[in-house]
Amino acid sequence: QVQLVESGGGLVQAGGSLRLSCAASGRTFSTYTMGWFRQAPGKEREFVAAITWSTYYADSVKGRFTISRDNAKNTVYLQMNSLKPEDTAVYYCAAKLSSTWYNDPREYRDWGQGTQVTVSS
């Protein structure tokens, strides 16, 4: 099991940027598929981005968000630029061993506690 702790959320104006971090425990971090998901009030949890040996993005964030990882630090990042009010949500990082179905939250076993991102208009 992987322990995940997110940080970096906050309040930002539309057009601004934030970088989320997710620190993971465990010696085999580099073998995990890492994903970012978000959940807005009254909505289902949705896929944002994932990183295996490649990177994958939801259409709604493509070109604005960048996922990356530093295996030496056991950390995955989500750089969010050109933020919009509709990006407001609790953002979660998650880990899974398989690289398939990277955009399905049901496939992820381990989750962080979430970090709030609020974008004001």
N, C-alpha and C positions, 0 to 999 in steps of 0.2 A: 504494500500500500504506500502511496505517495502522499505526503502532507504538503498542502499548497497554501501560500499566504500571499494575497494580492495587496498592492499598495499603489498610490499615485492618483487616485480619484480626487474629484473636487468640483468646484464651480468655475465655469469659464464662459466667456461671452462667445456668441456665434462667430465663427471664423478663427477662433483660437485653437490652441493645441494643448494636449496632455499626453504624457507617457505613463502607461500602466506597467507595473512590474509584477511578476509572479515568481516567488521564490519556492523552490521545491526541495524536499528532503530526498534522501536515497542516493545510492551509488550508481544507479543505472539510468539516470535522467536522460542521457543522450539517446536511449533506445525508445523513449516514449514519444508518441504523438501528443502534442500540446495544442489545446484549442482555447479560444476565447469565445464566450457567449455573452449575451446580454438579455436582460428581462426588464421591460418597462411595466409600470402598474397596469394591471388588467390584461396583460398580454402574455403569450407563451414565451418561454425562453427560446431565443433564436441564435443561430450560428453567426459569428462575426468573422473569424479567421482561424486557420490552423496551420501548423508547421510540422512536417515530417522531414523528409529530405527535400521537399518542395514546400511552397507556401500556397495557401488557398484563401480566397476571400469571398464574402457575400457580395453580391452585386451592389448593394446599397453603400458599401464602404470602399469598394475597389477604387484605387487611385488616391484615396485620402488616408487610409490606415495602412500601417506596415507592421507585420509580425516578424519577430526575430528571436533568436535564442543564443545564450552564452552557456555552453555546456560546462565550461570550467567553473562557472558561478552557479550552476543549477538554476538558471533564471530564464524566463521567457518574458518578452516585452511586447507591448502593443503601442506603437506611436500613432497618435490620432491627430491629424491635421484637418484644417477647414471644417471644424466641428459645426454641427447643425443642431437646432433644438430637438429634432427627432432622434438624435443620438443619445438623448437623456435616458438613462437606465442604470440598473445595477449590473456591473460587468463581473463575470466570473471566469476564472481560468480552470481548466480541466485537463486531466491526463488519461491516456489509454495506451495500451501496448500495441494494438494493431493499427496499421495506417489506413485501413479501409473505413468507409462510413464516417469520415472525419467531421462531417457537418451534422451528424445526428447526436443530440445530447444524450439519448438513451444508451449510446455505445460507450460513454465515458464512465469510468468507475469512480475516479477520485476528483473531488471538487474543492475549490477554495471557498472562503466565506463571502466573497463578493466585495466590491468597492463601488461606491456611488459616483456616477458621473452626471453632472447637471450642466446643461448648456442653455444659457439665457439668450433671449432674442433681443 
